[in-house]
């Protein structure tokens, strides 16, 4: 298994080692997420909301530990890291409550004997690609909406800041999420990112990053 080192940008010290995922690793993660989706989409919204609030509480309970990991890999002062984590937990709570507001519609088309019902259903596996600068917040803006809607998610963090995302995945596991509903794959964007974007079982890509990378993702996804 190949690995890569994560460095503290302030002093150059190695603060962690992560797996360098292969194309096959990404495929396995996506296929597992697709299988998990079959049950997760049937989980009552109220239960998904309850789990999401529990994960937000878990983030706050482990804010100090998570902030230290983030400070070491990002080089940001600890107070700024704590602020990001607490605001991210608030985002998770916000999306959870929005999940309770999802509603269908009965449209009035005035055709005798007919009624039209519009319902909203989860689309499947969501691929998340996030940059280094706000790794927790930018992930929550994608994950918070996807999970409560009934989608599963495979997240690819920046090579510079993968440790906080991996720790976040542990927090979600501890909150009681079913296996493979939220997964993290680490490694080079040209391998992991391309594999995630091009996979036929990925129904949506949520990306924050540079314009050139975004254009490349759009071409591959198309």
C-alpha distance (Angstrom), angle and dihedral (degrees) to the residues before:
residue distance angle dihedral
X1 . . .
X2 3.79 . .
X3 3.79 119.3 .
X4 3.79 139.1 -174.5
X5 3.78 131.2 -148.8
X6 3.79 126.0 -119.6
X7 3.80 115.8 -143.3
X8 3.77 135.1 -155.7
X9 3.82 102.1 -122.3
X10 3.83 91.4 -150.1
X11 3.80 97.6 61.0
X12 3.81 106.8 4.9
X13 3.80 93.8 -117.1
X14 3.79 119.6 149.0
X15 3.81 107.3 -112.4
X16 3.78 99.7 174.3
X17 3.78 149.6 -7.5
X18 3.81 124.0 -130.2
X19 3.76 135.3 -171.7
X20 3.78 115.9 -99.4
X21 3.79 98.3 -135.0
X22 3.78 120.0 -141.5
X23 3.79 129.1 -143.1
X24 3.81 87.8 -98.8
X25 3.82 91.5 51.9
X26 3.79 90.8 54.5
X27 3.80 91.8 47.7
X28 3.79 90.8 51.9
X29 3.82 91.6 49.7
X30 3.81 92.1 50.0
X31 3.80 93.4 46.7
X32 3.82 89.8 49.7
X33 3.81 90.1 49.2
X34 3.81 89.7 50.0
X35 3.80 90.9 53.4
X36 3.81 91.4 46.1
X37 3.81 89.4 51.0
X38 3.81 91.3 63.3
X39 3.82 90.1 67.2
X40 3.80 99.7 27.5
X41 3.82 93.0 59.3
X42 3.81 88.6 56.4
X43 3.81 92.8 52.2
X44 3.82 108.9 109.4
X45 3.80 113.1 -102.7
X46 3.81 90.4 -123.4
X47 3.81 89.6 58.9
X48 3.81 92.2 48.0
X49 3.80 89.3 50.1
X50 3.80 91.5 49.5
X51 3.81 91.4 52.1
X52 3.80 92.1 47.9
X53 3.79 92.6 52.5
X54 3.81 88.3 48.0
X55 3.81 90.5 52.4
X56 3.82 89.8 50.3
X57 3.80 89.5 52.2
X58 3.81 89.0 48.8
X59 3.80 89.7 54.0
X60 3.79 90.8 53.1
X61 3.80 92.7 45.9
X62 3.80 90.6 52.9
X63 3.79 96.2 35.2
X64 3.81 93.9 119.1
X65 3.80 93.3 51.6
X66 3.78 93.1 43.7
X67 3.81 91.7 46.1
X68 3.80 91.7 52.9
X69 3.79 90.9 51.9
X70 3.80 90.7 48.3
X71 3.82 93.5 46.4
X72 3.80 92.0 51.6
X73 3.80 96.0 49.5
X74 3.82 97.6 35.9
X75 3.80 102.0 35.2
X76 3.80 93.3 -133.0
X77 3.82 120.5 139.9
X78 3.79 112.7 -93.4
X79 3.82 94.5 -114.8
X80 3.79 90.5 57.3
X81 3.79 90.3 50.2
X82 3.79 91.9 50.6
X83 3.78 89.6 50.2
X84 3.81 91.6 52.4
X85 3.80 92.7 49.5
X86 3.79 95.1 48.6
X87 3.79 92.6 45.9
X88 3.80 89.1 48.0
X89 3.80 90.5 52.8
X90 3.81 87.4 51.8
X91 3.81 88.9 52.5
X92 3.79 89.9 52.3
X93 3.80 90.3 52.8
X94 3.81 90.8 47.2
X95 3.80 93.3 53.6
X96 3.79 90.3 45.4
X97 3.81 91.1 58.0
X98 3.80 90.9 45.2
X99 3.80 86.7 57.5
X100 3.79 88.7 64.7
X101 3.81 90.0 54.6
X102 3.81 96.4 57.5
X103 3.79 107.0 117.3
X104 3.77 139.9 173.1
X105 3.79 125.0 -126.6
X106 3.78 136.6 -133.6
X107 3.79 105.7 -151.1
X108 3.80 123.5 -148.9
X109 3.82 106.6 -132.5
X110 3.82 96.3 152.9
X111 3.80 96.2 -131.8
X112 3.79 108.6 146.1
X113 3.78 113.9 -113.3
X114 3.79 95.0 7.6
X115 3.79 134.2 101.0
X116 3.79 126.8 -174.5
X117 3.81 120.0 -146.9
X118 3.80 121.4 -167.7
X119 3.79 116.9 -162.2
X120 3.80 130.4 178.0
X121 3.78 119.5 -129.4
X122 3.83 131.4 -179.8
X123 3.79 113.1 -99.5
X124 3.82 100.7 -143.4
X125 3.80 134.4 -111.9
X126 3.81 116.2 16.0
X127 3.81 120.7 -158.2
X128 3.81 115.3 -148.1
X129 3.81 122.8 -160.9
X130 3.81 116.2 -177.7
X131 3.85 136.1 178.5
X132 3.79 130.1 -126.9
X133 3.80 102.4 -105.4
X134 3.83 101.6 73.2
X135 3.81 102.3 7.6
X136 3.80 97.0 164.6
X137 3.80 100.7 40.4
X138 3.80 95.1 44.5
X139 3.80 90.4 49.3
X140 3.81 92.4 49.3
X141 3.82 90.2 53.2
X142 3.80 87.2 61.0
X143 3.79 103.6 30.7
X144 3.80 96.6 42.6
X145 3.79 92.5 60.7
X146 3.81 96.7 37.9
X147 3.80 99.2 51.0
X148 3.78 97.8 45.7
X149 3.81 89.5 48.8
X150 3.81 89.3 57.2
X151 3.80 99.9 -102.2
X152 3.79 124.9 128.4
X153 3.80 121.5 -131.9
X154 3.80 139.0 -145.9
X155 3.80 110.9 -164.6
X156 3.79 127.0 -156.6
X157 3.83 110.3 -167.4
X158 3.79 125.9 -165.9
X159 3.80 115.4 -81.0
X160 3.81 86.9 -122.6
X161 3.82 95.8 57.8
X162 3.81 111.5 24.5
X163 3.81 98.2 124.9
X164 3.81 97.0 73.7
X165 3.81 91.0 49.7
X166 3.80 91.1 50.7
X167 3.80 89.7 50.2
X168 3.79 89.6 49.0
X169 3.80 89.4 54.9
X170 3.82 89.0 55.5
X171 3.81 89.9 52.2
X172 3.80 90.6 53.3
X173 3.80 90.6 48.7
X174 3.82 89.4 51.5
X175 3.81 89.4 50.6
X176 3.81 88.6 62.4
X177 3.79 105.1 -101.9
X178 3.81 113.3 160.5
X179 3.82 116.8 -103.2
X180 3.82 116.9 -78.5
X181 3.80 96.1 8.7
X182 3.83 88.6 113.3
X183 3.80 118.2 24.4
X184 3.80 135.1 168.4
X185 3.80 126.3 -147.8
X186 3.80 119.7 -171.2
X187 3.76 130.7 -161.7
X188 3.78 145.4 75.8
X189 3.79 117.5 -16.4
X190 3.78 93.4 -134.4
X191 3.82 89.1 61.2
X192 3.80 108.0 24.8
X193 3.80 96.5 32.3
X194 3.79 94.8 45.6
X195 3.81 91.9 46.6
X196 3.80 90.5 50.6
X197 3.78 94.9 47.3
X198 3.79 96.7 45.1
X199 3.81 99.1 45.1
X200 3.85 112.8 114.4
X201 3.82 92.9 -141.0
X202 3.82 92.9 60.1
X203 3.80 107.4 94.6
X204 3.80 99.6 -175.9
X205 3.80 138.5 19.2
X206 3.80 119.7 -149.9
X207 3.81 109.2 -166.8
X208 3.80 137.0 174.5
X209 3.80 117.5 -178.4
X210 3.77 146.4 76.1
X211 3.80 125.5 -10.5
X212 3.82 95.8 -119.8
X213 3.81 91.4 50.9
X214 3.79 90.5 47.2
X215 3.80 91.1 52.9
X216 3.80 90.1 49.3
X217 3.81 91.0 50.2
X218 3.79 90.5 49.6
X219 3.80 91.7 52.6
X220 3.80 94.1 47.6
X221 3.81 93.8 44.1
X222 3.80 91.5 49.7
